[in-house]
């Protein structure tokens, strides 16, 4: 069993979440945070996935959901993902191995594919002004070149990310101001501002 807590925020995901749940390896815990009042999802979990914890948070937004997870998970490794994601074999395992190698990384993420093509949303550049404030993020149009090794990036979205709970807590976690958009870019900015790394892992 992997020393990792898997966190999945949901808002009426329908049946698509089943592919994700079936692709997850044995981990310390899997927690679904229901931002709605999804009775169908709750019954699905209770009936078919007895190893998964279900919490109804209400419509509190992603940043607050992630901060709640930051304080209520058992492992110091938290893998955050979304209901419409499906993991390839050994994704989380390889992220955990890489975490031991990259001691200064606060976030490690797999390569992201959409329709079997390397996603243009895999990672982002940050545009910083002279006072070191974040002006905007720019996605990298790199979907034709699949990286052959690990590499540092400036920002990633919350499609799938392994976070070091201790490091993310040390910078204050997520900013609760953000509801459902750009909370991940803001976290990436704060991670880099505090001299931690964000690393894409090519084997994941």
Residue pairs with C-beta under 8 A, 6 or more apart in sequence:
1 26
1 27
1 28
2 25
2 26
2 27
2 28
2 92
2 93
2 96
3 27
3 28
3 75
3 76
3 77
3 96
4 27
4 28
4 75
4 77
4 78
4 79
4 92
4 96
4 162
5 27
5 28
5 29
5 30
5 31
5 69
5 73
5 74
5 75
5 77
5 78
5 79
6 24
6 27
6 29
6 30
6 31
6 78
6 79
6 81
6 92
7 31
7 33
7 66
7 69
7 73
7 78
7 79
7 80
7 81
8 17
8 20
8 30
8 31
8 32
8 33
8 80
8 81
8 82
8 83
9 33
9 35
9 62
9 65
9 66
9 80
9 82
10 17
10 32
10 33
10 34
10 35
10 36
10 38
10 41
10 83
11 34
11 35
11 36
11 38
11 59
12 36
12 38
12 41
13 38
13 41
13 83
13 84
16 83
16 84
17 41
17 44
17 83
17 84
18 44
19 86
20 81
20 82
20 83
20 84
20 85
20 86
20 87
21 30
21 49
21 52
23 86
23 87
23 88
24 30
24 87
24 92
25 90
25 92
25 93
27 75
27 79
27 92
28 74
28 75
29 53
29 73
29 74
29 75
30 49
30 51
30 52
30 53
31 52
31 53
31 54
31 55
31 69
31 72
31 73
32 41
32 45
32 52
32 53
32 54
32 55
33 55
33 57
33 65
33 68
33 69
34 41
34 42
34 54
34 55
34 56
34 57
35 57
35 58
35 59
35 60
35 61
35 62
35 65
36 59
37 56
37 58
41 54
42 54
42 56
45 52
45 54
46 54
57 64
57 65
57 68
60 68
61 176
61 178
61 179
61 180
61 183
62 158
62 174
62 178
62 179
62 180
62 183
62 184
63 174
63 175
63 176
63 177
63 178
63 179
63 183
64 174
64 176
66 80
66 158
66 173
66 174
66 183
67 173
67 174
67 176
69 78
69 80
70 78
70 165
70 168
70 169
70 173
70 174
73 165
75 165
76 164
76 165
76 166
77 96
77 99
77 162
77 163
77 164
77 165
78 162
78 163
78 165
79 92
79 95
79 160
79 161
79 162
79 163
80 158
80 160
80 161
80 162
80 163
81 87
81 158
81 159
81 160
81 161
82 158
82 159
82 160
85 159
85 160
87 110
87 160
88 110
88 204
90 203
90 204
91 110
91 160
91 204
92 162
92 204
94 110
94 201
94 203
94 204
95 108
95 109
95 110
95 162
95 201
95 204
96 162
98 105
98 108
98 150
98 199
98 201
98 203
98 204
99 105
99 108
99 162
99 164
102 108
102 150
102 197
102 199
104 195
104 196
104 197
105 164
105 196
105 197
105 198
105 199
106 163
106 164
106 167
106 168
106 171
106 191
106 194
106 196
106 197
106 198
107 156
107 161
107 162
107 163
107 164
107 168
107 187
107 188
107 191
107 196
107 197
107 198
107 199
108 161
108 162
108 198
108 199
108 200
108 201
108 204
109 123
109 156
109 159
109 160
109 161
109 162
109 198
109 199
109 200
109 201
109 204
110 160
110 200
110 201
110 204
111 118
111 122
111 146
111 147
111 200
111 201
111 202
111 204
112 118
112 119
112 121
112 122
112 159
112 160
113 119
114 121
117 143
118 142
118 143
118 144
118 145
118 146
119 143
120 139
120 140
120 141
120 142
120 143
121 139
121 157
121 159
122 140
122 142
122 143
122 156
122 200
123 139
123 140
123 153
123 154
123 155
123 156
123 198
123 200
124 137
124 138
124 139
124 140
124 153
124 154
124 155
124 156
124 157
124 185
124 188
125 137
125 138
125 139
125 140
125 154
125 155
126 134
126 136
126 137
126 138
126 154
126 155
126 185
126 188
126 189
126 192
127 134
127 135
127 136
127 137
127 138
128 134
128 135
129 135
132 193
134 185
134 186
134 189
137 155
137 182
137 185
147 200
147 202
148 202
149 202
150 199
150 200
150 201
150 202
151 199
151 200
151 202
152 197
152 198
152 199
152 200
153 198
153 199
153 200
154 188
154 192
154 198
155 184
155 185
155 188
155 189
155 192
155 198
156 184
156 188
156 198
156 200
157 184
157 185
158 183
158 184
161 184
167 191
167 196
168 187
168 191
170 194
171 190
171 191
171 193
171 194
171 196
172 190
173 187
174 183
174 186
174 187
175 183
175 186
175 187
175 190
178 186
188 198
191 197
191 198
192 198
